[in-house]
């Protein structure tokens, strides 16, 4: 009897204990709002605010239909409400239901049908217009022939009837096209509603604890791989004013499954994926090299792996940080989720330009105009493509193949100027034979370069030339001209800085002798 009483008491206590443990309830996401997007060169950080309806105790809320390109380890959730706390975050992959897949398939097939109908109707309209044009061309020919009054009346009645008929037909086709295009637009909008889910998507599940029942807010953030930006530049030089304007441009791509609109968009030079810890310094040993024999197995292959820039008004705000620069785009700029490039001007500067010409007559008969460009920004210009314009004419594209730091300079090519005439020609060449016992051949060369300034103003020109250099001790080079040997470098090259007034001609003469054993044949000279 006592055992029965004790068992009943223990059972009652167990029931009380179990009932006192709160069960996990399913919270409800009332609203999901995109707060901000930070676009990096290789990915983007998405931040959202979730408005939740919660019960007292543990709640699990889920945000579904997210892009499968989410980096799972990057997901974070935060709440600033003291009565709420985040317990756990999980992410899982999911797929559209069979119903949704069938619905997407049906919408795509109907859109294809409408597109075919639009093509047919457009062809019919063009055929009727062509027929009407033919009547127009044919009418004057009939009018030139003598026709009696009844025939003329019958002719005009016929023409009038044909024009009325073609006019009605075109109007009917236009009305049908209008309806088809409207239906297509509605179907595309309906199809777009499935766009963020696609066939494969991800779900973020958040477990949180609330001390009360009611409405709460949680902020979540995550990185996506399906968005990025790359730097581009537009440089416009003006030879009249002597100035240039440079635009720092972001080319943004994103296919995150949702359009970025009515939100803050930040373009950042930071590379989250390139974070590395500081390497440890290890001893640097030098020792005798040991010959090693490697045995290669037939059929075994080795593989190499590689580790994985429209105008907006007003201009973006620029925030420089210790390791990055952030461009905060103005409100109103929208970046749709279409995987297409979208151009945004981040900053622009105007500065004085120094224009110079360069000529290399040995290889080219042209004078090349260049501008001495200096990074005018207070932050680096990342490597990227630059489009170059001179006097509002497109010159070409160049690649900034390395980062250009503030104040750092580089030359920007602006094309050739055919008003500057350059001619290089061989004026003398003769051969001599030297020596009694040791036979040697001496070939004498003389080249003349003429540069004429055909412009109406004085120019500065950098003339680059070189002389042959021997790579064999038995081949000797005797330089006769230029007289000033001090300007010639070890590799035989030299540079002259010239100033040429309008119509002036500069002449540069070089002459040298190549001496070598008579039984030899040499290369490098004609």
C-alpha positions as CSV (number, residue, x, y, z in Angstrom):
1,X,0.0,0.0,0.0
2,X,2.8,2.4,1.0
3,X,4.6,1.6,-2.3
4,X,1.4,2.5,-4.3
5,X,1.1,5.8,-2.5
6,X,4.8,6.6,-3.0
7,X,4.4,5.7,-6.8
8,X,1.4,8.0,-7.1
9,X,3.2,10.9,-5.4
10,X,6.3,10.5,-7.7
11,X,4.1,10.3,-10.8
12,X,2.3,13.5,-9.7
13,X,5.6,15.3,-9.2
14,X,6.8,14.1,-12.7
15,X,3.6,15.5,-14.3
16,X,4.1,18.8,-12.6
17,X,7.8,19.0,-13.6
18,X,7.1,18.1,-17.3
19,X,4.2,20.6,-17.5
20,X,6.4,23.3,-16.1
21,X,8.9,22.9,-19.0
22,X,7.8,25.3,-21.8
23,X,7.3,23.7,-25.3
24,X,9.0,25.3,-28.4
25,X,6.4,27.3,-30.3
26,X,6.5,28.3,-34.0
27,X,6.9,32.1,-34.2
28,X,5.6,34.0,-37.2
29,X,7.6,36.3,-39.6
30,X,5.2,39.2,-40.0
31,X,7.6,41.3,-42.2
32,X,11.1,40.9,-43.7
33,X,12.7,44.2,-44.8
34,X,16.0,44.6,-46.6
35,X,18.0,47.1,-44.5
36,X,21.3,47.4,-46.4
37,X,23.6,45.6,-48.9
38,X,27.4,45.9,-48.9
39,X,28.9,44.8,-52.2
40,X,32.4,43.5,-52.1
41,X,34.7,42.6,-55.1
42,X,33.7,38.9,-54.7
43,X,30.5,38.7,-52.7
44,X,27.9,40.8,-50.9
45,X,26.7,41.2,-47.3
46,X,22.8,41.2,-47.0
47,X,21.2,42.7,-43.9
48,X,17.5,42.3,-43.1
49,X,15.1,43.2,-40.3
50,X,12.5,40.6,-39.3
51,X,9.4,41.6,-37.5
52,X,8.2,38.6,-35.5
53,X,5.1,37.5,-33.7
54,X,6.3,35.5,-30.7
55,X,4.9,33.5,-27.8
56,X,6.3,33.4,-24.3
57,X,9.2,31.0,-24.1
58,X,11.1,29.3,-26.9
59,X,10.1,30.2,-30.5
60,X,11.4,28.9,-33.8
61,X,11.1,31.2,-36.8
62,X,12.1,30.4,-40.4
63,X,13.0,32.6,-43.4
64,X,12.5,30.6,-46.6
65,X,13.0,31.1,-50.3
66,X,16.5,32.5,-50.0
67,X,19.2,32.2,-52.6
68,X,21.2,28.9,-52.5
69,X,24.4,31.1,-52.9
70,X,24.4,32.0,-49.1
71,X,27.6,31.2,-47.3
72,X,26.4,29.2,-44.4
73,X,29.1,30.2,-41.9
74,X,28.5,33.9,-42.4
75,X,24.9,33.9,-41.1
76,X,24.4,36.0,-38.0
77,X,21.3,37.1,-36.0
78,X,21.0,39.9,-33.5
79,X,18.3,41.4,-31.3
80,X,18.4,44.6,-29.4
81,X,15.4,43.9,-27.2
82,X,16.3,43.0,-23.6
83,X,13.4,40.5,-23.3
84,X,14.6,38.4,-26.2
85,X,17.7,36.3,-26.8
86,X,19.0,34.2,-29.7
87,X,19.6,30.5,-28.8
88,X,20.6,28.9,-32.1
89,X,20.7,29.4,-35.9
90,X,20.5,26.7,-38.5
91,X,20.5,26.7,-42.3
92,X,19.1,24.1,-44.7
93,X,18.5,23.5,-48.4
94,X,15.1,23.1,-49.7
95,X,13.3,22.8,-53.1
96,X,10.2,24.2,-54.6
97,X,7.2,22.0,-54.1
98,X,6.0,19.9,-57.1
99,X,3.0,22.3,-57.4
100,X,5.3,25.3,-57.7
101,X,7.5,23.6,-60.2
102,X,4.6,22.7,-62.4
103,X,3.3,26.3,-62.0
104,X,6.6,27.7,-63.1
105,X,6.7,25.3,-66.1
106,X,3.2,26.3,-67.1
107,X,4.0,30.0,-66.9
108,X,7.2,29.6,-69.0
109,X,5.3,27.6,-71.7
110,X,2.5,30.2,-71.9
111,X,5.0,33.0,-72.2
112,X,6.7,31.1,-75.1
113,X,3.3,30.7,-76.8
114,X,2.6,34.4,-76.5
115,X,6.0,35.3,-77.8
116,X,5.4,33.1,-80.9
117,X,2.0,34.8,-81.4
118,X,3.6,38.3,-81.1
119,X,6.1,37.3,-83.8
120,X,3.3,36.1,-86.1
121,X,1.2,39.3,-85.6
122,X,4.3,41.5,-86.2
123,X,4.9,39.6,-89.5
124,X,1.2,40.1,-90.5
125,X,1.4,43.8,-89.7
126,X,4.6,44.2,-91.8
127,X,3.0,42.3,-94.7
128,X,0.0,44.6,-94.7
129,X,2.2,47.7,-94.6
130,X,4.2,46.3,-97.5
131,X,1.0,45.7,-99.5
132,X,-0.2,49.3,-98.7
133,X,3.2,50.6,-99.8
134,X,3.0,48.7,-103.1
135,X,-0.4,50.2,-103.8
136,X,1.0,53.7,-103.2
137,X,3.9,53.1,-105.7
138,X,1.5,51.6,-108.3
139,X,-1.1,54.4,-108.2
140,X,1.0,57.1,-110.0
141,X,1.7,54.7,-112.9
142,X,-2.1,54.2,-113.4
143,X,-2.7,58.0,-113.2
144,X,-0.3,58.6,-116.1
145,X,-2.4,56.5,-118.6
146,X,-5.5,58.0,-120.3
147,X,-8.5,56.5,-118.6
148,X,-12.2,57.4,-119.0
149,X,-14.2,59.0,-116.2
150,X,-16.1,55.8,-115.1
151,X,-12.8,53.9,-115.0
152,X,-11.2,56.6,-112.9
153,X,-14.1,56.6,-110.4
154,X,-13.9,52.8,-110.2
155,X,-10.2,53.0,-109.6
156,X,-10.5,55.5,-106.7
157,X,-13.3,53.4,-105.2
158,X,-11.0,50.4,-105.3
159,X,-8.1,52.2,-103.8
160,X,-10.2,53.7,-101.1
161,X,-11.6,50.3,-100.2
162,X,-8.1,48.7,-100.1
163,X,-6.8,51.5,-97.8
164,X,-9.8,51.1,-95.5
165,X,-9.3,47.4,-95.3
166,X,-5.6,47.6,-94.7
167,X,-6.1,50.3,-92.1
168,X,-8.7,48.2,-90.2
169,X,-6.4,45.2,-90.4
170,X,-3.5,47.1,-88.9
171,X,-5.6,48.6,-86.2
172,X,-7.0,45.1,-85.3
173,X,-3.4,43.7,-85.2
174,X,-2.2,46.6,-83.0
175,X,-5.0,45.9,-80.6
176,X,-4.2,42.2,-80.4
177,X,-0.5,42.9,-79.9
178,X,-1.4,45.3,-77.1
179,X,-3.4,42.5,-75.4
180,X,-0.7,39.9,-75.9
181,X,2.1,42.2,-74.5
182,X,-0.1,42.9,-71.5
183,X,-0.7,39.3,-70.9
184,X,3.0,38.5,-71.3
185,X,3.9,41.2,-68.8
186,X,1.4,39.8,-66.2
187,X,2.8,36.3,-66.7
188,X,6.4,37.5,-66.3
189,X,5.5,39.3,-63.1
190,X,3.8,36.1,-61.8
191,X,6.9,34.1,-62.8
192,X,9.2,36.6,-61.1
193,X,7.4,35.9,-57.8
194,X,9.0,32.5,-57.9
195,X,12.4,33.9,-58.9
196,X,13.8,34.3,-55.4
197,X,13.0,30.6,-54.7
198,X,14.0,29.0,-57.9
199,X,14.1,25.2,-57.8
200,X,16.7,25.1,-55.1
201,X,16.8,27.6,-52.1
202,X,17.8,27.9,-48.5
203,X,16.0,28.3,-45.3
204,X,17.3,30.1,-42.2
205,X,15.8,28.8,-39.0
206,X,16.3,30.9,-35.7
207,X,15.6,29.5,-32.3
208,X,15.0,32.3,-29.8
209,X,13.6,32.9,-26.3
210,X,11.1,35.6,-25.4
211,X,10.1,36.5,-21.9
212,X,6.8,37.8,-23.1
213,X,4.2,37.2,-25.8
214,X,4.1,39.9,-28.5
215,X,6.0,41.5,-31.4
216,X,9.8,41.5,-31.6
217,X,12.5,42.4,-34.0
218,X,15.6,40.5,-35.1
219,X,18.3,41.5,-37.5
220,X,20.0,38.9,-39.7
221,X,22.9,39.2,-42.0
222,X,24.6,36.8,-44.4
223,X,27.1,36.7,-47.3
224,X,26.1,35.7,-50.8
225,X,28.4,34.6,-53.6
226,X,26.1,35.6,-56.4
227,X,26.9,39.3,-56.2
228,X,30.1,41.3,-56.8
229,X,31.5,44.6,-58.2
230,X,34.5,45.5,-60.3
231,X,36.2,48.9,-60.8
232,X,36.1,50.7,-64.1
233,X,37.3,54.2,-65.1
234,X,36.4,56.8,-67.7
235,X,39.2,59.3,-68.4
236,X,38.3,62.3,-70.6
237,X,41.2,64.5,-71.6
238,X,40.8,67.9,-73.3
239,X,43.8,69.1,-75.3
240,X,42.4,72.7,-75.5
241,X,41.9,73.3,-71.8
242,X,44.8,71.1,-70.8
243,X,42.7,69.2,-68.2
244,X,41.3,65.8,-67.7
245,X,38.3,64.4,-65.8
246,X,38.4,60.9,-64.2
247,X,35.4,58.9,-63.1
248,X,35.7,56.1,-60.6
249,X,33.0,53.6,-61.6
250,X,31.6,50.5,-60.0
251,X,30.2,47.8,-62.3
252,X,27.8,45.8,-60.1
253,X,26.5,42.3,-60.8
254,X,23.9,40.6,-58.6
255,X,21.7,37.5,-58.9
256,X,20.7,37.1,-55.2
257,X,17.1,36.5,-56.0
258,X,15.8,39.8,-54.8
259,X,16.1,43.3,-56.2
260,X,18.0,45.9,-54.2
261,X,15.7,48.8,-54.0
262,X,14.6,51.3,-51.3
263,X,17.6,50.2,-49.3
264,X,21.1,51.4,-48.5
265,X,23.7,50.0,-51.0
266,X,27.4,50.3,-50.0
267,X,30.2,49.5,-52.4
268,X,33.3,48.4,-50.5
269,X,36.9,47.7,-51.5
270,X,37.2,45.2,-48.6
271,X,37.8,41.6,-49.5
272,X,36.3,39.4,-46.7
273,X,37.5,36.2,-48.3
274,X,41.1,37.4,-48.4
275,X,41.4,37.6,-44.6
276,X,44.6,36.0,-43.5
277,X,46.4,35.7,-40.1
278,X,49.9,37.2,-39.9
279,X,52.4,34.5,-41.0
280,X,54.9,33.3,-38.5
281,X,58.6,33.9,-39.3
282,X,60.5,30.6,-39.7
283,X,64.3,30.0,-39.8
284,X,65.9,30.4,-43.2
285,X,68.4,27.6,-43.6
286,X,71.0,27.2,-46.3
287,X,72.5,23.7,-46.8
288,X,74.2,21.5,-49.3
289,X,71.8,20.4,-52.0
290,X,71.0,16.7,-52.1
291,X,70.1,15.2,-55.4
292,X,66.7,13.6,-55.2
293,X,65.3,11.0,-57.6
294,X,61.6,11.2,-58.3
295,X,59.7,8.1,-59.6
296,X,56.8,9.0,-61.8
297,X,53.9,6.5,-62.2
298,X,52.5,6.2,-65.7
299,X,48.9,7.5,-65.9
300,X,49.2,9.8,-62.9
301,X,48.2,13.4,-63.5
302,X,48.8,16.5,-61.5
303,X,46.4,19.4,-61.5
304,X,47.0,23.1,-60.6
305,X,44.4,25.0,-58.6
306,X,43.9,28.7,-58.5
307,X,42.7,30.6,-55.4
308,X,39.7,31.7,-55.5
309,X,33.9,48.7,-61.4
310,X,24.6,54.8,-64.5
311,X,25.4,57.9,-62.9
312,X,23.7,58.5,-59.6
313,X,22.9,62.0,-58.3
314,X,23.9,63.1,-55.8
315,X,27.4,61.6,-55.6
316,X,27.9,58.7,-53.2
317,X,29.2,59.4,-49.7
318,X,32.8,58.1,-49.1
319,X,33.9,56.6,-45.9
320,X,37.5,55.7,-45.6
321,X,38.4,53.1,-43.0
322,X,41.7,51.5,-41.9
323,X,41.7,48.7,-44.4
324,X,39.0,49.7,-46.9
325,X,37.0,52.4,-48.6
326,X,33.2,52.3,-48.5
327,X,31.1,54.2,-51.1
328,X,27.5,54.8,-49.7
329,X,25.3,55.1,-52.8
330,X,22.5,57.8,-52.7
331,X,18.9,56.7,-52.1
332,X,17.0,55.8,-55.1
333,X,19.6,53.7,-56.9
334,X,18.1,50.2,-57.7
335,X,20.1,47.1,-58.6
336,X,17.8,44.4,-60.0
337,X,18.6,40.7,-59.5
338,X,19.2,40.0,-63.2
339,X,22.9,39.0,-63.4
340,X,23.5,42.0,-65.7
341,X,26.2,44.7,-65.3
342,X,24.9,47.9,-63.6
343,X,27.1,51.0,-63.8
344,X,27.3,53.4,-60.9
345,X,29.7,56.4,-60.7
346,X,31.3,56.4,-57.3
347,X,33.5,59.6,-57.6
348,X,35.0,62.0,-60.1
349,X,37.8,64.5,-60.2
350,X,39.2,67.1,-62.5
351,X,42.9,68.0,-62.7
352,X,45.5,69.6,-64.9
353,X,47.0,67.3,-67.6
354,X,50.5,67.3,-68.9
355,X,50.5,66.2,-72.5
356,X,53.7,64.8,-74.1
357,X,54.6,63.0,-77.3
358,X,56.8,59.9,-77.5
359,X,58.4,58.6,-80.7
360,X,60.2,55.3,-81.2
361,X,61.3,55.6,-84.9
362,X,63.1,52.3,-85.1
363,X,59.8,50.5,-84.6
364,X,57.0,52.9,-85.6
365,X,56.7,56.0,-87.9
366,X,54.2,57.7,-85.5
367,X,54.2,60.1,-82.6
368,X,52.3,58.8,-79.7
369,X,50.4,61.3,-77.5
370,X,50.3,60.5,-73.8
371,X,49.0,62.2,-70.6
372,X,50.9,62.1,-67.4
373,X,48.2,60.9,-65.0
374,X,48.3,61.1,-61.2
375,X,45.7,59.4,-59.0
376,X,43.8,62.4,-57.7
377,X,41.8,60.6,-55.1
378,X,42.7,60.1,-51.4
379,X,42.2,56.4,-51.7
380,X,43.7,53.7,-54.1
381,X,42.4,53.1,-57.6
382,X,42.1,49.3,-57.8
383,X,43.1,47.5,-61.0
384,X,40.5,47.5,-63.7
385,X,39.6,48.6,-67.2
386,X,39.9,52.3,-68.2
387,X,38.1,53.9,-71.2
388,X,40.1,56.8,-72.6
389,X,38.6,59.8,-74.5
390,X,40.4,62.7,-76.1
391,X,38.4,65.8,-77.0
392,X,35.2,63.8,-76.7
393,X,36.4,61.1,-79.0
394,X,36.8,57.5,-77.9
395,X,40.5,56.5,-78.1
396,X,40.5,53.0,-76.7
397,X,40.7,50.9,-73.5
398,X,43.7,50.2,-71.3
399,X,44.1,48.0,-68.2
400,X,45.3,49.3,-64.9
401,X,47.0,46.1,-64.1
402,X,48.0,47.1,-60.6
403,X,46.6,49.3,-57.8
404,X,47.4,53.0,-58.2
405,X,47.9,54.6,-54.8
406,X,47.1,58.3,-54.1
407,X,49.5,60.6,-55.8
408,X,51.1,57.8,-57.8
409,X,51.7,58.5,-61.5
410,X,51.5,56.6,-64.7
411,X,51.3,57.5,-68.4
412,X,48.0,57.2,-70.2
413,X,48.2,56.6,-74.0
414,X,46.0,58.9,-76.0
415,X,46.6,57.5,-79.5
416,X,48.8,58.6,-82.5
417,X,49.0,62.1,-84.0
418,X,49.5,62.0,-87.7
419,X,50.2,65.7,-88.0
420,X,53.7,64.9,-86.6
421,X,55.7,63.3,-89.4
422,X,58.5,60.8,-88.5
423,X,60.8,59.2,-91.0
424,X,63.8,56.9,-90.4
425,X,65.9,55.6,-93.2
426,X,69.2,53.8,-93.8
427,X,71.4,56.4,-95.6
428,X,74.7,54.5,-95.7
429,X,75.9,50.9,-95.6
430,X,79.2,49.6,-96.8
431,X,81.5,46.7,-96.0
432,X,85.3,46.6,-95.3
433,X,87.6,43.7,-94.8
434,X,90.5,44.0,-92.3
435,X,93.5,42.0,-91.1
436,X,96.2,40.0,-92.7
437,X,96.3,36.8,-90.7
438,X,93.0,37.2,-88.8
439,X,90.4,38.2,-91.3
440,X,87.6,40.5,-90.0
441,X,84.6,42.0,-91.7
442,X,83.5,45.6,-90.8
443,X,80.0,46.7,-91.8
444,X,79.4,50.5,-91.5
445,X,75.8,51.7,-91.0
446,X,74.3,55.2,-90.9
447,X,70.7,56.0,-90.1
448,X,68.9,59.3,-90.3
449,X,65.7,60.2,-88.4
450,X,63.7,63.3,-89.3
451,X,60.8,64.5,-87.1
452,X,58.6,67.4,-88.4
453,X,56.1,69.2,-86.3
454,X,53.0,69.8,-88.5
455,X,51.0,71.3,-85.7
456,X,50.2,75.0,-85.2
457,X,51.7,75.0,-81.7
458,X,55.0,74.0,-80.0
459,X,55.2,70.4,-78.8
460,X,57.4,68.4,-76.4
461,X,58.5,65.1,-77.7
462,X,60.5,62.3,-76.1
463,X,62.6,60.5,-78.7
464,X,63.6,57.0,-77.8
465,X,66.2,55.2,-79.8
466,X,68.9,52.6,-79.3
467,X,72.2,51.3,-80.8
468,X,73.2,47.6,-81.2
469,X,75.0,45.9,-78.3
470,X,77.4,42.9,-78.8
471,X,76.6,39.7,-76.9
472,X,79.9,38.0,-78.1
473,X,83.4,39.1,-77.3
474,X,84.5,38.6,-80.9
475,X,81.8,40.9,-82.2
476,X,82.8,44.6,-81.7
477,X,80.5,47.6,-82.0
478,X,82.2,51.0,-82.7
479,X,79.8,54.0,-82.1
480,X,80.5,57.1,-84.2
481,X,77.3,59.0,-83.7
482,X,75.8,60.3,-81.5
483,X,78.9,62.0,-80.2
484,X,77.7,62.2,-76.6
485,X,78.3,58.6,-75.4
486,X,77.4,59.4,-71.8
487,X,73.7,59.3,-72.5
488,X,73.8,55.8,-73.9
489,X,72.8,53.1,-71.3
490,X,74.3,49.6,-71.0
491,X,71.5,48.1,-73.1
492,X,72.3,50.7,-75.9
493,X,69.2,52.8,-75.4
494,X,69.0,56.5,-75.0
495,X,66.3,59.2,-74.7
496,X,66.2,62.8,-76.0
497,X,63.8,65.4,-74.9
498,X,62.9,67.7,-77.8
499,X,60.9,71.0,-78.1
500,X,59.7,71.6,-81.7
501,X,58.1,74.8,-82.8
502,X,55.4,74.7,-85.6
503,X,56.9,73.5,-88.9
504,X,60.3,72.7,-87.3
505,X,62.2,69.6,-88.4
506,X,64.7,67.8,-86.1
507,X,67.3,65.5,-87.5
508,X,69.0,62.8,-85.6
509,X,71.9,60.8,-87.1
510,X,73.3,57.6,-85.7
511,X,76.3,55.7,-87.2
512,X,78.2,52.6,-86.1
513,X,80.4,49.9,-87.3
514,X,80.0,46.2,-86.6
515,X,83.3,44.2,-86.7
516,X,83.3,40.3,-86.6
517,X,85.3,37.3,-87.9
518,X,84.9,37.0,-91.7
519,X,83.9,33.4,-91.5
520,X,80.9,34.2,-89.3
521,X,77.4,35.1,-90.1
522,X,75.7,37.4,-87.6
523,X,72.2,38.3,-86.6
524,X,70.6,41.5,-85.3
525,X,71.6,43.9,-88.1
526,X,70.6,44.0,-91.8
